[in-house]
């Protein structure tokens, strides 16, 4: 497949998937996409600083701070001052946040099941294998991009 066609298709798949997942989360859980990203990242990483959360999500610090504050007010997150530097804030999921995150994952997984159900059964295994390969390629690209963006490239 031509790389321009593959690139356009990948962008369109990513756009449709993200749009549909945002709709699922907003409709069923009353959670914004930013809040969903925060809850999901904290579920994946465990407690981290507010600054690290912003870096991982690639979102504006002020935007993340406001979303975290809203989630904390809803009782879904805890905020603690840093042990060594009280200017830092460590964010973690509360028990209610863990439950909400599980509900979000259940909703998003059910959506993925419905989408995969639209693929002929004899092709589902090849789609799963292709998604795994794509996942590995995207992870490798993310590692390389991080090296370039932090000037960790090896000398030429």
Rosetta constraint file for C-alpha pairs under 8 A:
AtomPair CA 1 CA 5 HARMONIC 6.84 0.50
AtomPair CA 1 CA 6 HARMONIC 6.36 0.50
AtomPair CA 2 CA 6 HARMONIC 6.15 0.50
AtomPair CA 3 CA 7 HARMONIC 5.82 0.50
AtomPair CA 4 CA 8 HARMONIC 6.10 0.50
AtomPair CA 5 CA 9 HARMONIC 6.07 0.50
AtomPair CA 6 CA 10 HARMONIC 6.02 0.50
AtomPair CA 7 CA 11 HARMONIC 6.17 0.50
AtomPair CA 8 CA 12 HARMONIC 6.14 0.50
AtomPair CA 9 CA 13 HARMONIC 6.07 0.50
AtomPair CA 10 CA 14 HARMONIC 6.07 0.50
AtomPair CA 11 CA 15 HARMONIC 6.00 0.50
AtomPair CA 12 CA 16 HARMONIC 6.07 0.50
AtomPair CA 13 CA 17 HARMONIC 5.97 0.50
AtomPair CA 14 CA 18 HARMONIC 6.01 0.50
AtomPair CA 15 CA 19 HARMONIC 6.07 0.50
AtomPair CA 16 CA 20 HARMONIC 6.05 0.50
AtomPair CA 17 CA 21 HARMONIC 6.07 0.50
AtomPair CA 18 CA 22 HARMONIC 6.11 0.50
AtomPair CA 19 CA 23 HARMONIC 6.31 0.50
AtomPair CA 20 CA 24 HARMONIC 6.19 0.50
AtomPair CA 21 CA 25 HARMONIC 6.16 0.50
AtomPair CA 21 CA 108 HARMONIC 6.46 0.50
AtomPair CA 21 CA 111 HARMONIC 7.64 0.50
AtomPair CA 22 CA 26 HARMONIC 6.03 0.50
AtomPair CA 22 CA 32 HARMONIC 7.34 0.50
AtomPair CA 22 CA 33 HARMONIC 5.64 0.50
AtomPair CA 23 CA 27 HARMONIC 5.80 0.50
AtomPair CA 24 CA 28 HARMONIC 5.92 0.50
AtomPair CA 24 CA 29 HARMONIC 7.88 0.50
AtomPair CA 24 CA 107 HARMONIC 7.02 0.50
AtomPair CA 24 CA 108 HARMONIC 6.98 0.50
AtomPair CA 24 CA 111 HARMONIC 7.57 0.50
AtomPair CA 25 CA 29 HARMONIC 5.29 0.50
AtomPair CA 25 CA 30 HARMONIC 6.56 0.50
AtomPair CA 25 CA 31 HARMONIC 5.92 0.50
AtomPair CA 25 CA 32 HARMONIC 7.16 0.50
AtomPair CA 25 CA 33 HARMONIC 7.35 0.50
AtomPair CA 25 CA 36 HARMONIC 7.71 0.50
AtomPair CA 25 CA 104 HARMONIC 6.60 0.50
AtomPair CA 25 CA 107 HARMONIC 7.14 0.50
AtomPair CA 25 CA 108 HARMONIC 7.38 0.50
AtomPair CA 26 CA 30 HARMONIC 4.61 0.50
AtomPair CA 26 CA 31 HARMONIC 5.14 0.50
AtomPair CA 26 CA 32 HARMONIC 5.92 0.50
AtomPair CA 26 CA 33 HARMONIC 7.60 0.50
AtomPair CA 28 CA 107 HARMONIC 7.53 0.50
AtomPair CA 29 CA 103 HARMONIC 7.79 0.50
AtomPair CA 29 CA 104 HARMONIC 6.93 0.50
AtomPair CA 31 CA 35 HARMONIC 6.09 0.50
AtomPair CA 31 CA 36 HARMONIC 6.30 0.50
AtomPair CA 32 CA 36 HARMONIC 6.14 0.50
AtomPair CA 33 CA 37 HARMONIC 6.15 0.50
AtomPair CA 34 CA 38 HARMONIC 6.24 0.50
AtomPair CA 34 CA 64 HARMONIC 7.87 0.50
AtomPair CA 34 CA 67 HARMONIC 7.14 0.50
AtomPair CA 35 CA 39 HARMONIC 6.16 0.50
AtomPair CA 35 CA 67 HARMONIC 6.20 0.50
AtomPair CA 35 CA 68 HARMONIC 7.61 0.50
AtomPair CA 35 CA 71 HARMONIC 7.31 0.50
AtomPair CA 36 CA 40 HARMONIC 5.98 0.50
AtomPair CA 36 CA 101 HARMONIC 7.72 0.50
AtomPair CA 36 CA 104 HARMONIC 7.53 0.50
AtomPair CA 37 CA 41 HARMONIC 5.99 0.50
AtomPair CA 37 CA 57 HARMONIC 7.41 0.50
AtomPair CA 38 CA 42 HARMONIC 6.15 0.50
AtomPair CA 38 CA 53 HARMONIC 7.57 0.50
AtomPair CA 38 CA 57 HARMONIC 7.73 0.50
AtomPair CA 38 CA 68 HARMONIC 7.67 0.50
AtomPair CA 39 CA 43 HARMONIC 6.10 0.50
AtomPair CA 39 CA 93 HARMONIC 7.19 0.50
AtomPair CA 39 CA 97 HARMONIC 7.11 0.50
AtomPair CA 39 CA 101 HARMONIC 5.98 0.50
AtomPair CA 40 CA 44 HARMONIC 6.22 0.50
AtomPair CA 40 CA 101 HARMONIC 6.43 0.50
AtomPair CA 41 CA 45 HARMONIC 5.96 0.50
AtomPair CA 41 CA 46 HARMONIC 7.97 0.50
AtomPair CA 41 CA 53 HARMONIC 7.70 0.50
AtomPair CA 41 CA 57 HARMONIC 7.90 0.50
AtomPair CA 42 CA 46 HARMONIC 5.09 0.50
AtomPair CA 42 CA 47 HARMONIC 6.39 0.50
AtomPair CA 42 CA 48 HARMONIC 7.44 0.50
AtomPair CA 42 CA 91 HARMONIC 7.89 0.50
AtomPair CA 42 CA 92 HARMONIC 6.36 0.50
AtomPair CA 42 CA 93 HARMONIC 6.46 0.50
AtomPair CA 43 CA 93 HARMONIC 7.07 0.50
AtomPair CA 43 CA 98 HARMONIC 7.17 0.50
AtomPair CA 43 CA 101 HARMONIC 7.26 0.50
AtomPair CA 46 CA 92 HARMONIC 6.39 0.50
AtomPair CA 46 CA 93 HARMONIC 7.65 0.50
AtomPair CA 47 CA 90 HARMONIC 6.31 0.50
AtomPair CA 47 CA 91 HARMONIC 5.41 0.50
AtomPair CA 47 CA 92 HARMONIC 4.37 0.50
AtomPair CA 47 CA 93 HARMONIC 7.38 0.50
AtomPair CA 48 CA 52 HARMONIC 6.35 0.50
AtomPair CA 48 CA 53 HARMONIC 6.51 0.50
AtomPair CA 48 CA 90 HARMONIC 5.28 0.50
AtomPair CA 48 CA 91 HARMONIC 5.51 0.50
AtomPair CA 48 CA 92 HARMONIC 6.82 0.50
AtomPair CA 49 CA 53 HARMONIC 6.18 0.50
AtomPair CA 49 CA 82 HARMONIC 8.00 0.50
AtomPair CA 49 CA 88 HARMONIC 6.59 0.50
AtomPair CA 49 CA 89 HARMONIC 5.41 0.50
AtomPair CA 49 CA 90 HARMONIC 4.17 0.50
AtomPair CA 49 CA 91 HARMONIC 5.77 0.50
AtomPair CA 50 CA 54 HARMONIC 6.32 0.50
AtomPair CA 50 CA 64 HARMONIC 7.85 0.50
AtomPair CA 50 CA 65 HARMONIC 7.25 0.50
AtomPair CA 50 CA 88 HARMONIC 7.28 0.50
AtomPair CA 50 CA 89 HARMONIC 5.76 0.50
AtomPair CA 50 CA 90 HARMONIC 6.11 0.50
AtomPair CA 50 CA 91 HARMONIC 6.23 0.50
AtomPair CA 51 CA 55 HARMONIC 6.35 0.50
AtomPair CA 51 CA 61 HARMONIC 7.13 0.50
AtomPair CA 51 CA 88 HARMONIC 7.88 0.50
AtomPair CA 52 CA 56 HARMONIC 6.10 0.50
AtomPair CA 53 CA 57 HARMONIC 6.19 0.50
AtomPair CA 53 CA 64 HARMONIC 7.90 0.50
AtomPair CA 54 CA 58 HARMONIC 5.81 0.50
AtomPair CA 54 CA 59 HARMONIC 5.43 0.50
AtomPair CA 54 CA 60 HARMONIC 6.65 0.50
AtomPair CA 54 CA 61 HARMONIC 5.73 0.50
AtomPair CA 54 CA 64 HARMONIC 6.13 0.50
AtomPair CA 55 CA 59 HARMONIC 6.89 0.50
AtomPair CA 59 CA 63 HARMONIC 6.91 0.50
AtomPair CA 59 CA 64 HARMONIC 6.56 0.50
AtomPair CA 60 CA 64 HARMONIC 6.25 0.50
AtomPair CA 61 CA 65 HARMONIC 6.02 0.50
AtomPair CA 62 CA 66 HARMONIC 6.20 0.50
AtomPair CA 63 CA 67 HARMONIC 6.28 0.50
AtomPair CA 64 CA 68 HARMONIC 5.97 0.50
AtomPair CA 65 CA 69 HARMONIC 6.11 0.50
AtomPair CA 66 CA 70 HARMONIC 6.30 0.50
AtomPair CA 67 CA 71 HARMONIC 6.25 0.50
AtomPair CA 68 CA 72 HARMONIC 6.02 0.50
AtomPair CA 68 CA 77 HARMONIC 7.39 0.50
AtomPair CA 69 CA 73 HARMONIC 6.14 0.50
AtomPair CA 70 CA 74 HARMONIC 6.30 0.50
AtomPair CA 71 CA 75 HARMONIC 6.37 0.50
AtomPair CA 71 CA 76 HARMONIC 5.31 0.50
AtomPair CA 71 CA 77 HARMONIC 5.80 0.50
AtomPair CA 72 CA 76 HARMONIC 5.52 0.50
AtomPair CA 72 CA 77 HARMONIC 4.52 0.50
AtomPair CA 72 CA 78 HARMONIC 5.95 0.50
AtomPair CA 72 CA 79 HARMONIC 7.30 0.50
AtomPair CA 73 CA 77 HARMONIC 7.99 0.50
AtomPair CA 75 CA 94 HARMONIC 6.92 0.50
AtomPair CA 75 CA 96 HARMONIC 6.64 0.50
AtomPair CA 75 CA 97 HARMONIC 7.19 0.50
AtomPair CA 76 CA 93 HARMONIC 6.07 0.50
AtomPair CA 76 CA 94 HARMONIC 5.28 0.50
AtomPair CA 76 CA 95 HARMONIC 7.27 0.50
AtomPair CA 76 CA 96 HARMONIC 5.24 0.50
AtomPair CA 76 CA 97 HARMONIC 3.86 0.50
AtomPair CA 76 CA 98 HARMONIC 7.59 0.50
AtomPair CA 76 CA 100 HARMONIC 7.59 0.50
AtomPair CA 77 CA 91 HARMONIC 6.68 0.50
AtomPair CA 77 CA 92 HARMONIC 5.56 0.50
AtomPair CA 77 CA 93 HARMONIC 4.52 0.50
AtomPair CA 77 CA 94 HARMONIC 4.92 0.50
AtomPair CA 77 CA 97 HARMONIC 6.00 0.50
AtomPair CA 78 CA 91 HARMONIC 5.74 0.50
AtomPair CA 78 CA 92 HARMONIC 5.29 0.50
AtomPair CA 78 CA 93 HARMONIC 6.18 0.50
AtomPair CA 78 CA 94 HARMONIC 5.85 0.50
AtomPair CA 79 CA 89 HARMONIC 6.23 0.50
AtomPair CA 79 CA 90 HARMONIC 5.62 0.50
AtomPair CA 79 CA 91 HARMONIC 4.81 0.50
AtomPair CA 79 CA 92 HARMONIC 6.73 0.50
AtomPair CA 80 CA 89 HARMONIC 5.50 0.50
AtomPair CA 80 CA 90 HARMONIC 5.11 0.50
AtomPair CA 80 CA 91 HARMONIC 6.66 0.50
AtomPair CA 81 CA 85 HARMONIC 7.55 0.50
AtomPair CA 81 CA 86 HARMONIC 5.06 0.50
AtomPair CA 81 CA 87 HARMONIC 6.85 0.50
AtomPair CA 81 CA 88 HARMONIC 5.87 0.50
AtomPair CA 81 CA 89 HARMONIC 4.57 0.50
AtomPair CA 81 CA 90 HARMONIC 6.11 0.50
AtomPair CA 82 CA 86 HARMONIC 4.84 0.50
AtomPair CA 82 CA 87 HARMONIC 6.88 0.50
AtomPair CA 82 CA 88 HARMONIC 5.07 0.50
AtomPair CA 82 CA 89 HARMONIC 5.42 0.50
AtomPair CA 82 CA 90 HARMONIC 6.03 0.50
AtomPair CA 93 CA 97 HARMONIC 4.99 0.50
AtomPair CA 93 CA 98 HARMONIC 5.92 0.50
AtomPair CA 94 CA 98 HARMONIC 6.23 0.50
AtomPair CA 95 CA 99 HARMONIC 6.36 0.50
AtomPair CA 96 CA 100 HARMONIC 6.16 0.50
AtomPair CA 97 CA 101 HARMONIC 5.97 0.50
AtomPair CA 98 CA 102 HARMONIC 6.21 0.50
AtomPair CA 99 CA 103 HARMONIC 6.23 0.50
AtomPair CA 100 CA 104 HARMONIC 6.13 0.50
AtomPair CA 101 CA 105 HARMONIC 6.14 0.50
AtomPair CA 102 CA 106 HARMONIC 6.07 0.50
AtomPair CA 103 CA 107 HARMONIC 6.18 0.50
AtomPair CA 104 CA 108 HARMONIC 6.12 0.50
AtomPair CA 105 CA 109 HARMONIC 5.84 0.50
AtomPair CA 106 CA 110 HARMONIC 6.05 0.50
AtomPair CA 107 CA 111 HARMONIC 6.34 0.50
AtomPair CA 108 CA 112 HARMONIC 6.26 0.50
AtomPair CA 109 CA 113 HARMONIC 6.15 0.50
AtomPair CA 110 CA 114 HARMONIC 6.30 0.50
AtomPair CA 111 CA 115 HARMONIC 6.31 0.50
AtomPair CA 112 CA 116 HARMONIC 6.08 0.50
AtomPair CA 113 CA 117 HARMONIC 5.92 0.50
AtomPair CA 114 CA 118 HARMONIC 6.71 0.50
AtomPair CA 115 CA 119 HARMONIC 7.36 0.50
AtomPair CA 116 CA 124 HARMONIC 7.07 0.50
AtomPair CA 117 CA 121 HARMONIC 7.66 0.50
AtomPair CA 119 CA 123 HARMONIC 6.68 0.50
AtomPair CA 119 CA 124 HARMONIC 6.34 0.50
AtomPair CA 120 CA 124 HARMONIC 6.64 0.50
AtomPair CA 123 CA 127 HARMONIC 6.35 0.50
AtomPair CA 124 CA 128 HARMONIC 6.17 0.50
AtomPair CA 125 CA 129 HARMONIC 6.20 0.50
AtomPair CA 126 CA 130 HARMONIC 6.04 0.50
AtomPair CA 127 CA 131 HARMONIC 6.08 0.50
AtomPair CA 128 CA 132 HARMONIC 6.26 0.50
AtomPair CA 129 CA 133 HARMONIC 6.35 0.50
AtomPair CA 130 CA 134 HARMONIC 6.12 0.50
AtomPair CA 131 CA 135 HARMONIC 6.01 0.50
AtomPair CA 132 CA 136 HARMONIC 6.27 0.50
AtomPair CA 133 CA 137 HARMONIC 6.20 0.50
AtomPair CA 134 CA 138 HARMONIC 6.08 0.50
AtomPair CA 135 CA 139 HARMONIC 6.15 0.50
AtomPair CA 136 CA 140 HARMONIC 6.21 0.50
AtomPair CA 137 CA 141 HARMONIC 6.15 0.50
AtomPair CA 138 CA 142 HARMONIC 6.07 0.50
AtomPair CA 139 CA 143 HARMONIC 6.31 0.50
AtomPair CA 140 CA 144 HARMONIC 6.36 0.50
AtomPair CA 141 CA 145 HARMONIC 6.01 0.50
AtomPair CA 142 CA 146 HARMONIC 6.04 0.50
AtomPair CA 143 CA 147 HARMONIC 6.34 0.50
AtomPair CA 144 CA 148 HARMONIC 6.33 0.50
AtomPair CA 145 CA 149 HARMONIC 6.05 0.50
AtomPair CA 146 CA 150 HARMONIC 6.08 0.50
AtomPair CA 147 CA 151 HARMONIC 5.96 0.50
AtomPair CA 147 CA 152 HARMONIC 4.71 0.50
AtomPair CA 147 CA 153 HARMONIC 5.67 0.50
AtomPair CA 148 CA 152 HARMONIC 6.08 0.50
AtomPair CA 148 CA 153 HARMONIC 5.74 0.50
